[in-house]
Amino acid sequence: MSLYASGHQTVGPYLHIGLNWLTTRDIAGRGVKGERVTIAGRLVDGDGVGVSDGLVEIWQANAAGKYAHPEDTQDKPLERGWRGFGRIPTDAKGGFRFTTIKPGRVAGPDGKLQAPHLVVAVFMRGLLKHLATRIYFPDEPANTEDPILKLVPVPRRATLIARRQGKSGLEWNIILQGKNETVFFDY
Amino acid sequence: MPNRPSSRTPSKLRAARLTGYRRYQPGTQPDYNFPPYRSTQKRCPTQPLVLPPQTISEITGPIFGTDDVKPTDNDLTRQHKGEPIGERIVVNGRVLDENGRPVPHTLVEVWQANAAGRYPHKTDQHNAPLDPNFSGAGRTVTDAEGRYRFITIRPGEYPWRNHYNAWRPAHIHFSLFGQAFLTRMVTQMYFPGDALLPYDPMFNCIANEGARQRLIAAFDWENTIPEQALGYRFDIVLRGREETPMEKMP
């Protein structure tokens, strides 16, 4: 049997009505192991203006490199209550901020480990289909051998790697167009 | 410990093989750059997208269950003291994948305008009345056969500023997760016979006729409640799996 997939459609400007109930800015609750980080940034359109009606969703493994999902059968610990999901609407200036723990490394293609990363989906009015991207961590030696980063043209790789900002803060922006346009993925 | 692999088995060989997801059929999905929908112009990527292999990071995704919603969250007509104004409807259907298999126990979120075509949202300035008895948000989790059901009121059409005299057809926004980051989808449900559909850039951003028709609900007499509410059937089809597992992925 083959069915036509439903078509993606924009969330439109009133997305908050349906989606805000699940807003999650603290992805790792108390008692979750790992290096705590706050990631903040802006979602910016082609005019350099912050997108005030955007939404960022995060999906990640825990510090041991395990996803809270039945298809992750790795023999690694998973904290009770760990989900690994974040949902952060942008503010009036396009800003977003969330707290989590740095995930552990998970397997990549060809048996090689991936560098620690968060998977990101971006939604907004004017996007007919959400965008997929990733956040990698600064000062992480594994980045140089990451099989996904390696596929990205060298001058654009920096758009996927957060920058250190203060003590435990990281900055990572989503630039939709132009110079320093963020790398987006098509799976 | 039972079923524990022997200590000689490297941990990377223990994990099961992962089965990836097929790419969407051409014409079933919108382009990011779609000039008839004006807002795409400053928000679509201009650089080529990078096509990476699927990994465990994308083949997994957040799982929500019945603990995450209240049993009444699927009835948008009973969230306030009084009943909302408008025509009560039942919207029901199944969440399936492209192979026709049900997607069980998956979160479905909806939001919509009230009967007058107005959202209770600070940026909606449309000169139409708000309804104090209607917020327009609901959610539910599909059952073991992928079925879901909402009770709501028929949303109104409303103007928007995309082009001269532009009106959105009546629609309900749907947000779905499926079983993976790769199956995440936000779509819209339209109503059969809506005269605005041929004029709507959102609806028409789907090039393939069959896929476009999938976004229109069907009148559903069998789920129409006598003396109460018209029924509409709306099946949502998420990305399907590949037939065979990917090369061994630890």
Interface residues (C-beta under 8 A of the other chain):
Chain A: M1 S2 L3 Y4 A5 S6 G7 H8 Q9 T10 V11 G12 P13 Y14 L15 H16 I17 G18 L19 W21 L22 D45 G46 D47 V51 D53 E57 W59 A61 Y67 A68 H69 P70 E71 D72 T73 Q74 D75 R83 G84 F85 V106 A107 G108 P109 D110 G111 Q114 H117 V119 A121 F123 M124 R125 G126 L127 L128 K129 H130 L131 A132 P147 I148 L151 V152 R156 L176 Q177 G178 E181 T182 V183 F184 F185 D186 Y187
Chain B: P5 S11 K12 R14 A15 A16 L18 Y21 R23 Y24 Q25 T28 Q29 P30 D31 Y32 F34 Y37 S39 T40 Q41 K42 R43 C44 P45 T46 Q47 L49 V50 L51 P52 P53 Q54 T55 I56 S57 E58 I59 T60 G61 P62 I63 D68 L96 D97 E98 N99 G100 E109 V110 W111 A113 Y119 P120 H121 T123 D124 S135 G136 A137 G138 R139 H173 S175 Q179 F181 L182 R184 M185 V186 T187 Q188 M202 C205 I206 N208 G210 A211 R212 R214 L215 I236 V237 L238 R239 G240 M246 E247 K248 M249 P250
